[in-house]
Amino acid sequence: MNVPFLDLKQTYLELAKEVDAAVKSVLKNGWYILGENVESFENEFAEYCGCKYCIGVASGLDALQLLLKAHGIGPGDDVIVPANTYIATALAVSNIGANPVPVEPDPLTCNIDPQRIEEALTVRSKAVMAVHLYGQTADMKRIQTICQKHKLKLFEDASQAHGATHNGIKAGVLGDAAGFSFYPGKNLGAFGDGGAVTTNNANVAEYVRNARNYGSEKKYYNTIKGVNSRLDEIQAAVLRVKLKHLDEWNSRRSDIARIYLESLNFLDGRLIAPVTGEGNSHVWHLFTVQSNLRDKLQAYLGQKSIETLIHYPVPFYSQAAYQELSHLKGNFPISSAVADQTLSLPLGPHLTKERVDYVCETINAFF
Ligand SMILES: *Cc1c(COP(=O)(O)O)cnc(C)c1O
């Protein structure tokens, strides 16, 4: 049996009729940039998250950069990020001239450890960029308290957590502003690139709305130096269709996660289950196990035609791109252990129970 990590083609095929009609209507309409689909999607996604404003942009990375700039963060400022996040979180900070400061995750949830945030603060600290890694929110209640105490802005990288909640509140409204990615493999994914900023702050919303379109509110009149980072009409039309199915598809992901949790023979050190944090409802963007035999396990599963991935094999501060942080390498034993031991199992809204059972049997047989 062949088990792909994520079968994206199925995400189209299930919705082909609706998606075809939506895309065709954009094509026929003749208005391709910043039109009614972007505006409607922004309203619908804001309503879904429970916030006042949503601004569609070209990618998750751009969403993070624009929300940082909207808060006046730039050169000389420190922004705390999880040491084990995807590199985009750190790049958003460095691309606007600020410094990403890595902080260790909690070894169980793999989300940023609130206590270590406080230990990492300096006079230059301006903000925390919490990341909701793998589909569950960071420990936002504790992080909110720390940010209030130290007068720091709190942002969310919600790229892996569309629909996740923390104490009943959705990702996207747990801080001052949030960035989402709609990269095809995300829980809410377009058929191309896309992203969005969500916030309840009218000034931040206005800044991002202008900045994404060359800094102009009115065509050819530019109030700030902006960029070209627009969500396009075709992707917005696709996202409107897919948003209607997000909760159902998230619940299918939960069903698969439940099978993994019930059927795999977890054993301390050798195979460790993912842990859901207090107050969290998980949307299972990824199902990650940890194992001290990770590389052997991955190779074995590969031989059995089961595709797995590693999120992420090299922490951002150890990447060649971040040579200026290379002296920090030894300071992060937890994120380094996560990089060496974590393995993401196949998971998606179209993975059949038969295939999940096969993955479980194969893993149990390996051990
Ligand atoms: C996907 C992702 C991003 C970047 O999104 P793009 O749309 O690819 O720019 C940022 N942060 C995290 C945690 C992600 O998973």
The ligand as a Gaussian input file, in Angstrom:
#p B3LYP/6-31G(d) Opt

LIG

0 1
 C        4.005000      28.015000       6.016000
 C        4.551000      28.794000       7.115000
 C        4.966000      30.128000       6.954000
 C        5.135000      30.800000       5.625000
 O        4.056000      30.835000       4.801000
 P        4.243000      31.125000       3.236000
 O        2.852000      31.344000       2.771000
 O        4.903000      29.938000       2.625000
 O        5.075000      32.356000       3.094000
 C        5.345000      30.832000       8.086000
 N        5.358000      30.263000       9.292000
 C        5.000000      28.979000       9.484000
 C        5.026000      28.425000      10.872000
 C        4.603000      28.189000       8.405000
 O        4.260000      26.904000       8.622000

